[in-house]
């Protein structure tokens, strides 16, 4: 025989209803508060650039975050269509160019508040972008493809080295000298403003570069997996490995206050000492995922960006 059910007291139902009614606005308030923040935990930030007045951070799902450099106050926007933004650079006239995986470049004004999408005239997969001292836009990508625009991204000239590999970085250190890196340790150099490119000896063991940075036409660094750093002092003709205290993958390089920094997985930040050794930076930031973007700020701090909406200044 089933036991009789106990009657639920009406006052308990009333209390539960009142409690739920009180909690609901609090939960919604917290959601709105989180959504109003410039970064979200779902953000996968990829790259940072500055035109000297404004800093811009870009990432997946069309995320663009910008702030004036003299007082960091980040503003967030989402580009229409939520493109996956891979890279960003500043042009000499102050405008920004952001590269999207969807075979687009987005041209931003000098305040980084208005953006215009322009199609890349290619079937290849873009990987990196740069704006050279003459204001021309460069994009590199799959099948050793090099794209150049002389009119702000409205038309493109495409060339290829006809090799089945990805170029993943391009940098102009002055109007004439530029470097490209890619799969299988590939390195190319131009001394005529990108009109022609010379293939140099590849990195040892065909090392795959995650990021490259040259301070001038001679000094350059390349980072990648297992905490590896390579340094060249002769314009990328030869490379020497520099010791680091980590096995974490390294994804970005930047100079801040006269020091060179590398950033990578698990919130890793390294600083290069005068003797060429790299030291861990105990930044104290709660960063558990990767850092990929890095930028030196006018006050000497290092701005970093990465996974889970990580956006933090270090040092100074």
N, C-alpha and C positions, 0 to 999 in steps of 0.2 A: 504494500500500500504506500503510495507516494505521500511524503510529508507535505503538509500545506505550506504554500509559499508565504513568506512574510510580506506583509504590506509595506510598500515604500512610503515613508512618511512624506507628506507634501512639503514640509518645510525643508527637507533635504534637497528635493528637486528645485525648489525656489533658490536655495543657497548656491547650488551648483550652477544654475542659470545666471545668477548675478555675478558669480566668480568668472564664468566664461565671458560674460559681457564686458567685465572690467579688463580681462587679459587681452581680448582681441585688439582694442585700440593700441595697447602697449606694443604688441607684436607688430602691428602695421606701422607704428611709429619707428620701430627699430629698422624695419625693412626700408622705409622711406629714407631714414638717416643713412643707411648703408648705400642706397642707390644714389644719394646726393654726393657721395665722396668721389674725388677725381679718379681713383683707381678702385677696381673690384677684384675680389679673389679669383674670379674666372679669367682675368686678363692674362694674356701671354705677350708681354712686351718684348720687342725685338731690337730696336735701334733708337739712337738719340742723335740729334744734330742741333747746331746753333748757328745763327747768323750774326752773332755778336750782341744782339739785343734780346732775342727770344730763343728759348730752348723748346724743342719739339721731341716728343716720344711717340713712337708708333708701335702697333702690334696687331694681333689677329682680331678678326671680327670688326675691322674698320675703326679700331680705337686710335684716336689722336688726342694727346694730352699736351698742352702748351702752357708756358708761363714766361713772363718777362724775367730776364736774368738778374736784374738789380734787386728783385724781391720775389722769391719763389712763391707763387700763388697759383696752383695748377688749375686749369680749366679743361673739362673733358668734352669731347664730341665724338659721335659715331658717324662715319662716312656712309652715304647711301649704298645699299647693297652689301654692307659689311665685308669689304674685301680683306684678304689676308695681307697685311702690310709687312713687307720683309725688311725694308731698308729705307733710310731717309738721309738726305744731304741738303746743304744750303748752297745757293748760287751766289755769285758776286753781287747781284743786284738786291740781295736780301730774301728773295723768294726761296721756297722749299720745294724739293721734288721727293715724293714718296713712291716707292716701288711696290706694286701689288702682284701677288702670285697669279692673279687673273689676267695677266698680260696687259697691265695698265700702268701708267704713271699718273699720280695725282699731283697737280701743281698748286702749292699753297702760297698765299700772299705773305708779305714780310711779317705780318702779325700772326700768321698761322691760324687765322680765324675763318678764311674762305678757301675752299679747295675745289679744283676743277679736274675731272677725270679725262684722260686722253689715252687712246688705244695705242698699244705697241704693235707695230706692223711686223709680226713674226709669229711663226708656229712653234717656236722654241719656248722653253720654260725659263723665265727670268730668275736671277739669283741675287744680283747686287746692282746698285746704281751710284753714280757720282756726277757732280756738276763741276766742270773744270774751270780754271781761271778766266777762260774766254766766255764762259756762260753756256757752253755746250753741255748737253746731257748725254751721259753714257750709261748703257745697260749691258750687262754680260750675263750669260746663262748657258743652257745646255747646248750640246754639239759645238762647243768652242765658239759660240756666237758672240759677236760684238755689235751693238746697236749704237748709233750716234744721231742726235738731233741737233740741228743748228738753229731751230726756230722755236725753242721752248717746248718741244714735245709734240708738235703738230704734224711733223713728218719725220721719217727715219731712214737712215742708210744702214743696211745690214751687211756684215761680212762674217765669214767663218774661216777658221783655220782647218776645217774639214777633219777634225779629230773628234772621236766619240767620247767626249769628256765635258764636265761642267767647269766653267769659270765661276768662282764664287766670291771674288773680291776685286775691286778696282780702285786705285787712288792716284790722284794727281798731286805731286808735291810742289810743282811749279808749272808754268805755262808749257814747258817742253817735256818734263820728265814725269812718267807715269809707270805704275806697276800693276800687273794682274797676277792673281794666283788661282789655282784650280786643282782638280783631282789629279792623283798620281804625282803630287809634288810639283806640278807644273808652275813655272814662273816665266812671265814675259815682261819685257821692259820696252818703253818707247822713249826716245830722245827727241822726237819731233812733234810733240803735242798729239800723239795718237795716230798720226798719218801712217806710220809703220810700226810693227812690233817685232822684237827679237826674242826668240826662245832661248832662255838660259838653261844651264844645267839644272835638273830637277833637285828638289830637296832630298836628303839622304833617305833611303828606303822608301822612296815615293810617298813620303809623309803627307797626310791629308791636312791641309791648313783649314782651321776653323775661322781664323781672322789674321789679318796682316796690317801692319802699320809702319810707315816710313816717316822719320822725322825730317829727312832731306833726301837728296839724290844718292847718298851713300849709306846712311844708317837705317836699318830696318829690322823688324821683329815679326815673327810668325808664331802663332800658338795653336794648340790642338789637343788631342786626346792624351790621357795619362799625364797631365800636367806638364806637357812638353813645350819648351820655348826654344826657338832658333833665332840667332842673331847674325846679321850681316853688316860688315863695315866697309864693304867695297861695292855697294850698289847691287846686291843680290847675286853677285858672281860666285860667292862662296858663303858657307854657313857654319856656325859653331853653336853647339848646344849649350844652353845656360842652365845651371842646376836650380831646381825648385823644390820646395818642401811638400809637394802634394802630388797625388795621382789623379786628382779630379780633372775632368775635361775642362779646358779653358776655351772661352768663346768670344772674348772681346779684349781690346787694347785701347788705352787712352792715356794722354799725358795730363797731369794736374800739378800745378805749382812746381814745375821743374822735375817731377818724378814720373816714371812710367809705371802704369798699373795694368794688371791683367785680371779679368773677372771670369767666373765659370760656374760649374755645378756646385750645388749645396751652399750657395752664398759665398763661394770662395772669392777672396780679393787678395792679390799679391802685389807687392811693391818691389821694384828693382832697386837694389843698392848700388853704390858707386862702383863696387868691385864686380858687378855683373851677376851677383847672386840675387835670388828672389826670396822675399820674406813674406810670411803670412801677415795680413792686417787684421787685428782683432777689433772689428768694427762694432760689435755689440748689437747689430741689427737682427731682428727675428726673421731671417731669410733662410728658408729650408729648401728652396728650389733653385733653379738656375738663375744666374745673371748673365746677360748677353750684351746689353747696351752700356756704354760708359762714356762720360764726357767730363773734361776738366772745366770747373766753374771759375769765374773771375776772382772769387774770394779764396781760391786755392783748394776748395773741396772737390771731391770726386762724386759726380752724380751717376748712380747706377740704376739699371732697370732690368726686369726679367720676369720669371714665371710667378703665378699667383698674385699678380699686381704689384710685385716688388718695385718700389721707386723710393730710393733713399740716397741721402748725401752722406759721405764718409770723409773723415779727416778734416783738414782745414786748420 
